[in-house]
Amino acid sequence: MTQIPRPEHPQPQMKREHWKNLNGEWDFSFDFGCSGIDQKWQEGKTDWEKKILVPFCPESDLSGIGYKDFIPGVWYHRTITLTGEELKGDLLLHFGAVDYDARVWINGVEAGRHQGGYVSFTFDITKLVKEGENDITLFAADDVRSGKQPKGKQSHFFYSRGCDYTRTTGIWQTVWLEWVPESYIEKVQYYPNLAEATLGIKAVVKGQGTLEAKAFYGGEPCGSVSAKSEGGTVTMTLPLSRLEKWEPGHGRLYDLTLTYGEDKVESYFGMREVRLDGEKFLINDKSVFQRLVLDQGFYPDGIYTAPTEEALVKDVELSMAAGFNGARLHQKVFEPLFLYHCDKAGYLVWGEQGCWGLDYSNPAALKYFLPEWMEALERDFNHPAIIGWCPFNETWDYEGRRQDDSLLANVYKMTKLYDTTRPCIDTSGNYHVVTDIYDLHNYEQDPAKFAAIYESFKQGGDLEDNHGYRQTPVKGIPTFISEYGGIKWDEEGVEKDGWGYGAGPATKEEFLNRYKGLTDALLDNPHMFAFCYTQLYDVEQELNGLYTYERKPKFDMDVIKAINARKAAIED
């Protein structure tokens, strides 16, 4: 039997014993006319066109298909066999992510629909399955050129170009079944309190019962609490006899066992708090300079999907080896398993959405953007590695259409209402409307000119903003350059049409001197709390990574690390 791809549990914060990974070979058909529903393919189609290896998208080589043109619609089908024992309790069908508009049928009966290509969703299929064979059928529609769906860096051209890359259609994260009792834990949120050494717990549950939480650190018990459910929720405070802080570079995690009647969930949490203090960003009340790198979450053979769990771990390790302590997870909502490894490593990340593709000039875009964004906030709320949110990036005025400021303001307000524990940047780079942090993008390649731009700000004067005609820097709040560098270097010397920012250096020595000059200007500025370099690795034709697309180092990473790691002016 062929080994199941990506066999690990996809949700380390909500692990149950009884689950089944449905990755592997599925039946597959293109639906270029999106007419399959009218043809009733969901009711028993048998002449499926191809086989596909889930969870890899049909554009990827790992899927076994590798079709790169636009795909307006795709169908998936597989049969599962259930025993009578497996029909006891409730049966949940989970999808890690499907791009974009997904509809699911069980034995020809529609189980549900979900719109949004970056977040997870679940259908209760208990009443739709039977003993013996059962058919699962999924249809996904995807139109990156509609202006109505966030697509991130997926190219809206036939081909990849510049900083737009190969598209992802349909299933691109793990699919799995999960067995739960009739009364079970649906979701849970954690609220660390360092001053009191407690963890606030808010859970949504199905059915009546008592929720019990037991915490462990290093395998040793360090706290427990229980409370009865009221109106489908449980709120309680877990006191900890041992306080171990989650910090940058030290991902100290507690194990947590949650029990609700017969339901048992294995989870974890980190004790970490963030807050802003004037121009400083504090983590556990300590000013920490964020040495960030842009990570776009693309893979040569899987595109949006890492080929293995080890590949996820490697990206964190490569970044830290270069002296970075975190990343902007750029134009993509990364999978929970990646965030878990960030949590373990003490690796700081900013949670973003793949907002490009949305028509920012239309206030009606809110109805397409906000539901998925709120689902992302809910799913990833408990990750201590996520130290801030940024729903939009470079919301340009484009082709005569002007950014609708109310769109950004409303998303910012909803983000802050939902999560009071983290700061929010309304849109990275431009054009700011209301924000907790002011950031800019600047790809000036001359270190002397780059430093001169921010010299006045360094001396306590005004921040020079290349988008000052549309936005006004806010004084007295945390500020950083969240995209800079992007220095092109073609390691193989064969990519004639490769892309980067500005003219590339002639030698590696020139590259390192340029990198140092640009980075020093930010480290030495006492009014900057962070930087974010573009980028960690090449992506397709974009050749400005410190590593190649295959994750091979282009430079001596000890030299890069030494440049990045020295103490910043604002740091404690």
C-alpha positions in Angstrom: 0.0 0.0 0.0 1.3 3.5 -0.9 2.4 5.5 2.1 -0.1 8.3 3.0 1.4 11.7 2.2 1.6 14.2 5.1 0.5 11.5 7.6 0.9 13.6 10.8 -2.0 15.1 12.8 -2.7 18.5 11.2 -4.0 20.2 14.4 -1.6 19.7 17.3 -3.7 22.0 19.5 -6.8 19.8 19.1 -5.6 16.2 19.0 -8.0 13.2 19.6 -7.1 9.6 19.7 -9.7 8.5 17.2 -9.0 10.0 13.8 -8.2 8.9 10.3 -6.1 10.7 7.7 -7.8 10.7 4.3 -4.8 12.0 2.4 -3.7 9.8 -0.5 -5.2 8.9 -3.9 -8.6 10.4 -4.8 -10.6 10.3 -8.0 -10.3 13.7 -9.8 -11.8 15.6 -12.7 -11.4 19.1 -14.1 -14.6 21.1 -14.6 -13.6 23.9 -17.0 -17.2 24.8 -17.6 -18.2 24.5 -13.9 -21.2 22.5 -15.1 -20.6 19.3 -13.1 -23.3 20.2 -10.5 -25.8 20.6 -13.3 -24.7 17.3 -14.7 -25.2 15.8 -11.2 -21.6 14.5 -10.8 -22.2 14.6 -7.1 -24.9 11.9 -7.4 -22.8 9.1 -8.6 -20.3 9.9 -11.3 -18.0 7.0 -12.0 -15.9 8.0 -15.0 -13.5 10.2 -13.2 -10.8 11.6 -15.4 -7.7 11.2 -13.3 -6.2 10.3 -10.0 -4.7 12.9 -7.7 -2.6 12.6 -4.6 -4.2 14.7 -1.8 -3.3 17.1 -0.2 -1.3 18.4 -3.2 -3.1 20.8 -5.6 -3.4 19.8 -9.3 -1.0 22.5 -10.3 1.8 20.8 -8.3 4.1 18.0 -9.4 3.5 16.1 -6.2 -0.2 15.8 -7.1 0.7 13.6 -10.1 -1.0 16.1 -12.4 1.0 19.3 -12.7 -1.5 21.3 -14.8 -0.4 25.0 -14.6 -3.1 26.8 -16.6 -6.2 28.4 -15.1 -8.6 25.9 -13.5 -12.1 27.3 -12.8 -13.4 24.1 -11.2 -12.2 20.8 -9.8 -13.9 17.6 -8.5 -12.6 15.1 -6.0 -14.1 11.7 -5.0 -13.2 8.8 -2.8 -14.9 6.0 -1.0 -14.5 5.2 2.7 -15.7 2.1 4.6 -17.2 2.4 8.0 -18.0 -0.3 10.5 -20.9 -0.4 12.8 -18.6 0.5 15.7 -17.4 3.6 13.9 -21.0 4.8 13.5 -21.3 5.3 17.3 -21.2 8.9 18.5 -20.6 11.7 16.0 -18.4 11.7 12.9 -16.7 14.9 11.8 -15.1 15.5 8.3 -12.3 18.1 8.4 -10.6 20.0 5.5 -7.4 21.8 6.4 -7.9 24.2 3.4 -9.6 24.1 0.0 -9.2 26.9 -2.5 -11.7 28.5 -2.9 -15.5 27.8 -2.9 -16.0 24.2 -1.7 -19.1 22.1 -1.7 -19.1 18.6 -0.2 -21.5 15.7 -0.6 -21.8 12.5 1.3 -23.5 9.7 -0.6 -25.0 12.3 -2.9 -26.4 14.5 -0.1 -24.8 17.9 0.4 -23.0 18.2 3.7 -22.1 21.8 3.5 -20.4 24.6 1.7 -17.4 26.8 2.6 -15.9 29.8 0.9 -12.3 30.8 1.6 -9.1 29.2 0.4 -6.9 29.6 3.4 -8.7 28.3 6.5 -10.0 25.0 7.9 -13.6 23.9 8.0 -15.6 21.0 9.4 -18.9 19.2 8.6 -20.7 16.9 10.9 -21.6 14.0 8.6 -23.0 11.7 11.3 -26.5 11.5 9.8 -25.2 11.2 6.2 -23.1 8.0 6.5 -24.0 4.3 6.8 -22.3 1.1 7.6 -20.2 -0.1 4.7 -19.0 2.0 1.8 -19.6 5.8 1.7 -18.9 8.3 -1.1 -17.2 11.6 -0.4 -17.4 14.1 -3.2 -16.1 17.6 -3.3 -16.3 20.4 -5.9 -14.2 23.5 -5.7 -14.6 26.7 -7.8 -11.7 29.1 -8.1 -11.5 32.4 -9.9 -8.4 34.4 -9.0 -9.3 37.2 -11.5 -12.8 37.9 -10.1 -11.8 40.7 -7.6 -14.0 38.9 -5.1 -11.6 36.4 -3.5 -8.3 36.9 -1.7 -5.7 35.0 -3.7 -2.4 36.1 -2.2 0.6 35.7 -4.6 -1.2 33.3 -7.0 -0.7 34.8 -10.5 -3.6 36.4 -12.2 -1.7 35.9 -15.5 -1.4 32.6 -17.3 2.2 32.5 -16.3 4.2 33.3 -13.2 5.9 36.7 -13.3 7.6 39.1 -11.0 6.3 38.4 -7.5 3.3 36.4 -8.6 3.6 32.7 -8.7 1.9 29.4 -9.7 -1.7 29.1 -8.5 -3.2 26.6 -6.1 -6.7 25.2 -6.8 -8.8 22.8 -4.7 -7.6 20.8 -1.7 -4.1 21.8 -0.5 -4.1 20.7 3.2 -4.9 17.5 5.0 -8.4 15.9 4.9 -9.3 13.8 7.9 -12.1 12.1 9.8 -12.6 12.4 13.5 -14.8 10.4 15.9 -16.3 12.3 18.9 -18.9 11.4 21.5 -22.3 13.1 21.4 -21.0 15.6 24.0 -17.7 17.1 23.0 -15.4 20.1 22.9 -15.9 22.1 19.7 -13.3 24.8 20.2 -11.2 26.5 22.9 -9.3 29.7 23.5 -6.4 30.4 25.9 -5.6 33.6 27.8 -2.3 33.6 29.6 -1.9 35.9 32.7 1.8 36.1 33.7 1.2 38.3 36.7 -1.1 35.8 38.3 0.5 32.7 36.8 -2.9 31.5 35.4 -4.4 30.5 32.1 -7.9 31.6 31.2 -9.8 29.0 29.3 -12.9 29.6 27.2 -14.5 26.6 25.5 -17.4 26.0 23.2 -19.0 22.6 23.9 -21.7 20.5 22.5 -24.0 18.9 25.1 -24.1 19.2 28.9 -21.2 18.3 31.1 -18.1 19.3 33.1 -14.9 20.4 31.4 -11.6 19.4 33.2 -8.2 20.8 32.3 -4.9 19.4 33.5 -1.6 21.2 32.7 1.8 19.6 32.5 5.3 21.0 32.0 8.1 18.7 31.1 5.8 15.8 31.9 5.1 17.0 35.4 1.6 18.1 36.5 1.4 21.8 37.4 -2.3 22.7 37.6 -5.9 21.5 37.1 -9.3 23.0 37.1 -12.9 22.0 36.2 -16.2 23.8 35.6 -19.7 22.9 34.3 -21.0 24.1 31.0 -23.6 26.8 30.8 -25.4 27.5 27.5 -22.8 25.6 25.4 -19.8 27.4 26.9 -17.3 26.9 29.7 -15.2 29.6 31.2 -12.6 28.9 33.9 -9.1 29.9 35.2 -6.3 27.4 35.5 -3.8 28.2 38.2 -0.2 27.1 37.5 2.2 26.0 40.2 5.1 26.5 37.9 5.5 29.5 35.6 7.7 29.1 32.5 7.5 32.0 30.1 7.4 31.5 26.3 10.1 33.8 24.9 11.8 34.5 21.6 14.2 31.6 20.9 12.7 29.6 23.9 9.4 28.0 22.9 8.5 26.8 26.4 5.2 25.0 26.0 2.9 23.4 28.5 0.9 20.3 27.6 -2.8 20.5 28.3 -5.3 17.6 28.6 -9.0 18.6 28.2 -11.7 16.2 29.2 -15.4 16.7 28.7 -17.3 13.5 29.6 -16.0 10.8 27.2 -14.3 13.4 25.0 -10.5 13.9 25.5 -8.4 16.4 23.7 -4.6 16.8 23.9 -3.5 20.4 23.5 -0.8 22.8 24.5 -0.2 26.5 25.3 2.5 29.0 25.9 2.6 31.7 28.7 3.4 34.9 26.7 2.1 38.4 26.7 2.6 41.2 24.2 1.9 45.0 24.5 3.0 48.2 23.0 4.7 50.9 25.1 5.3 54.1 23.1 7.7 53.2 20.3 8.6 49.8 21.8 7.1 46.4 21.3 7.2 44.4 24.5 7.2 40.7 24.9 6.7 39.7 28.5 7.5 43.4 29.4 10.8 43.3 27.6 11.6 45.3 24.5 12.5 42.8 21.8 13.9 43.9 18.4 12.1 41.7 15.8 14.6 40.5 13.2 12.1 39.3 10.7 12.3 37.8 7.3 9.6 37.5 4.6 8.4 33.9 4.3 5.9 33.2 1.5 5.2 29.5 2.1 5.9 28.2 -1.4 7.6 24.9 -2.3 9.0 23.8 -5.6 7.1 20.5 -5.8 4.1 21.2 -3.6 3.5 25.0 -4.3 1.3 26.0 -1.3 1.8 22.6 0.4 5.0 21.5 2.1 6.0 18.0 0.9 6.7 16.8 4.5 6.4 18.0 8.0 10.2 18.1 8.0 10.1 20.7 5.3 8.1 23.0 7.6 10.6 22.5 10.4 13.5 23.2 8.1 12.1 26.6 7.1 12.1 27.8 10.7 15.6 26.3 11.3 17.0 28.0 8.2 15.7 31.3 9.2 17.0 31.1 12.7 20.4 29.9 11.4 20.6 33.2 9.5 20.0 35.2 12.7 16.3 36.0 12.3 14.0 35.6 15.3 10.8 35.6 13.3 8.9 36.1 10.0 6.1 37.9 8.3 4.1 35.0 7.0 3.4 36.8 3.8 0.2 36.8 1.7 -0.9 33.4 3.0 -2.5 31.9 6.1 0.0 29.2 7.0 -1.1 25.8 8.2 -1.5 25.1 11.9 1.3 22.5 11.9 3.8 25.1 10.7 2.6 27.5 13.5 3.1 24.6 16.0 6.8 24.4 15.0 7.0 28.2 15.4 5.6 27.8 18.8 8.1 25.1 19.7 11.0 27.1 18.5 10.1 30.5 20.1 9.9 31.9 16.6 7.9 35.2 16.3 5.5 35.4 13.4 2.9 37.9 12.1 -0.4 36.4 11.0 -1.5 37.7 7.6 -4.1 37.0 4.9 -3.5 36.5 1.2 -5.4 39.7 0.4 -4.1 40.4 -3.1 -6.8 39.7 -5.7 -9.5 41.5 -3.8 -10.9 44.7 -5.2 -9.9 47.2 -2.4 -11.8 50.0 -4.1 -15.2 48.3 -3.5 -16.5 48.5 0.1 -18.6 45.4 -0.7 -15.3 43.5 -0.7 -15.8 43.3 3.1 -18.3 40.5 2.7 -15.8 38.4 0.8 -12.9 39.2 3.0 -14.1 39.5 6.6 -15.7 36.0 7.2 -12.5 34.2 6.2 -10.3 36.6 8.1 -12.3 36.1 11.3 -12.1 32.3 10.8 -8.3 32.7 10.6 -8.2 34.7 13.8 -10.3 32.1 15.6 -8.3 29.1 14.3 -4.9 30.5 15.1 -5.7 32.5 18.2 -3.9 30.2 20.7 -0.5 30.2 19.0 2.0 32.1 21.2 4.3 32.5 18.2 1.7 34.9 16.6 2.5 38.2 18.1 0.4 40.4 15.8 -2.1 40.5 12.9 -1.9 42.2 9.5 -5.0 41.5 7.3 -3.8 43.6 4.3 -0.6 44.3 2.4 0.1 47.1 -0.1 -3.5 48.1 -0.9 -2.5 50.1 -3.9 -4.6 52.5 -5.9 -4.8 50.4 -9.1 -5.9 51.1 -12.7 -7.8 54.2 -11.7 -9.5 52.6 -8.6 -8.7 54.0 -5.2 -8.4 52.1 -1.9 -11.7 52.3 0.0 -10.5 53.4 3.5 -13.7 52.1 5.2 -12.8 48.5 4.1 -9.5 48.7 6.0 -10.9 50.5 9.0 -13.7 48.0 9.4 -11.4 45.0 9.2 -9.1 46.6 11.7 -11.9 47.3 14.2 -13.3 43.8 13.9 -9.8 42.3 14.4 -9.3 44.4 17.6 -12.8 43.5 18.9 -12.1 39.8 18.5 -8.5 39.8 19.8 -7.6 42.3 22.5 -4.3 40.6 23.2 -2.4 41.5 20.1 -1.6 44.6 18.0 -2.9 45.0 14.4 -1.4 46.6 11.4 -4.2 47.6 9.1 -2.3 47.3 5.9 1.4 46.7 5.6 3.3 49.4 3.7 0.4 51.4 2.3 -2.0 53.0 2.7 -2.5 53.2 6.4 -5.9 54.3 7.8 -6.0 53.2 11.4 -3.2 51.1 12.8 -1.4 50.2 16.1 2.0 50.1 14.3 3.3 52.2 11.5 5.3 50.3 8.9 6.8 51.2 5.5 8.3 49.3 2.5 11.5 50.6 1.0 13.6 48.8 -1.6 16.3 51.4 -2.1 19.5 49.5 -2.9 22.1 52.1 -2.0 22.9 51.7 1.7 24.0 55.4 2.0 20.8 56.7 0.4 18.7 54.2 2.5 20.3 55.4 5.7 19.9 59.1 4.8 16.1 58.6 4.3 15.7 57.7 7.9 18.4 59.9 9.5 16.0 62.6 10.6 13.8 60.0 12.2 16.8 58.5 13.9 17.6 61.9 15.4 14.0 62.3 16.7 12.6 64.2 13.7 9.8 63.2 11.3 9.7 59.9 9.5 10.1 60.3 5.7 7.4 58.3 4.0 7.5 57.6 0.3 3.7 57.4 0.4 3.3 60.6 2.3 0.9 61.9 -0.3 -1.7 59.3 0.9 -0.8 58.6 4.5 0.7 60.5 7.5 3.2 58.8 9.9 1.9 58.5 13.4 4.4 59.8 16.0 5.1 58.0 19.2 4.0 54.5 18.1 6.1 51.4 17.1 7.6 51.9 13.7 9.5 49.6 11.3 10.5 48.9 7.8 8.6 45.8 7.1 10.0 45.1 3.6 13.5 46.1 2.5 16.4 44.6 0.7 15.1 42.2 -1.9 18.6 42.0 -3.3 18.7 39.8 -6.4 21.3 37.1 -6.5 21.1 34.2 -9.0 23.1 31.5 -7.4 23.0 29.2 -10.4 23.6 32.0 -12.9 21.1 30.6 -15.4 17.8 32.5 -14.7 18.0 35.2 -17.4 14.5 36.4 -16.6 14.9 36.2 -12.9 13.4 39.1 -10.9 14.5 41.1 -7.9 14.5 44.7 -6.7 16.9 47.1 -8.4 20.2 46.1 -10.0 21.8 43.1 -8.4 25.4 43.1 -7.0 28.2 41.8 -9.2 29.8 39.6 -6.4 28.9 37.9 -3.2 31.1 40.4 -1.3 29.2 43.3 -2.8 25.9 41.5 -1.8 27.1 41.1 1.8 28.3 44.7 2.0 25.0 46.0 0.7 23.0 43.7 3.1 25.0 44.9 6.0 24.7 48.6 5.1 20.9 48.4 4.7 20.4 46.3 7.9 22.8 48.5 10.0 20.7 51.5 9.2 17.7 49.9 10.8 19.4 48.2 13.8 21.1 51.6 14.7 17.8 53.6 14.7 16.5 53.9 18.3 13.0 54.6 16.9 12.7 51.4 15.0 11.5 48.2 16.8 12.0 45.7 14.0 13.0 45.0 10.4 11.8 42.5 7.8 14.1 41.5 5.0 12.8 40.3 1.6 13.2 37.3 1.6 14.1 33.9 3.1 14.3 31.9 -0.1 13.7 32.4 -3.8 10.3 31.7 -5.1 10.1 30.6 -8.8 11.5 33.5 -10.8 11.9 35.8 -7.9 15.6 35.5 -7.0 16.1 37.7 -3.9 16.1 34.9 -1.3 19.0 34.2 1.1 18.4 30.6 0.2 17.5 29.1 -3.2 14.0 27.8 -3.9 15.3 24.4 -3.0 16.5 25.9 0.4 20.2 25.8 -0.4 22.2 28.6 1.2 23.5 31.2 -1.3 25.9 32.9 1.2 27.8 32.1 4.4 25.0 32.2 6.9 27.3 32.8 9.8 28.1 36.2 8.2 24.4 37.0 7.6 23.7 35.9 11.2 26.4 38.2 12.6 24.9 41.1 10.7 21.4 40.4 11.9 22.1 39.4 15.5 24.0 42.3 17.0 22.1 44.4 19.6 19.7 47.0 18.2 19.5 50.5 19.6 15.9 50.1 20.9 16.6 46.8 22.6 16.8 46.3 26.4 
